[in-house]
Amino acid sequence: MNDYVPRPREPYDALWVIKRDLENIIAKYTDRGDHETAAVYKEALARYNDD
């Protein structure tokens, strides 16, 4: 992906970064109409949201 996201200079929560990136990927595939691929990433995101 070539979207620039400014990164904070302070330490970050790696789990939050993973969730953010998965949500961005899901949004892009959904916008393209590829709901099958988006569903795969939604399953992965669900595993991280079970905390």
C-alpha positions as MATLAB code, in Angstrom:
seq = 'MNDYVPRPREPYDALWVIKRDLENIIAKYTDRGDHETAAVYKEALARYNDD';
ca = [
       0.000    0.000    0.000;
       1.225    3.432   -0.739;
      -0.899    5.415    1.729;
       1.290    7.576    3.904;
       0.312    7.535    7.551;
       2.323    9.754    9.870;
       3.765    7.692   12.680;
       4.012    9.058   16.199;
       7.464    9.331   17.692;
       6.233    7.827   20.958;
       5.938    4.068   21.509;
       2.779    2.620   19.995;
       0.523   -0.293   20.728;
       1.294   -2.960   18.124;
      -2.152   -4.526   18.509;
      -3.796   -1.190   17.701;
      -1.650   -0.875   14.573;
      -2.637   -4.364   13.392;
      -6.337   -3.620   13.915;
      -6.043   -0.274   12.112;
      -4.277   -1.840    9.147;
      -6.801   -4.684    8.885;
      -9.671   -2.184    8.971;
      -8.017   -0.196    6.165;
      -7.535   -3.346    4.078;
     -11.176   -4.380    4.631;
     -12.379   -0.924    3.582;
     -10.316   -0.998    0.375;
     -11.527   -4.451   -0.686;
     -15.120   -3.546    0.167;
     -14.863   -0.365   -1.915;
     -13.585   -2.432   -4.837;
     -16.523   -4.826   -4.470;
     -14.370   -7.802   -3.494;
     -16.455   -8.989   -0.549;
     -14.919  -12.491   -0.455;
     -11.431  -11.155    0.230;
     -12.817   -8.593    2.678;
     -14.521  -11.442    4.570;
     -11.173  -13.199    5.015;
      -9.682  -10.074    6.573;
     -12.817   -9.574    8.703;
     -12.260  -13.046   10.165;
      -8.684  -12.123   10.997;
      -9.833   -8.867   12.595;
     -12.408  -10.758   14.644;
      -9.586  -12.821   16.178;
      -7.865   -9.639   17.345;
     -11.118   -8.098   18.642;
     -11.826  -11.065   20.921;
      -9.542   -9.581   23.562;
];
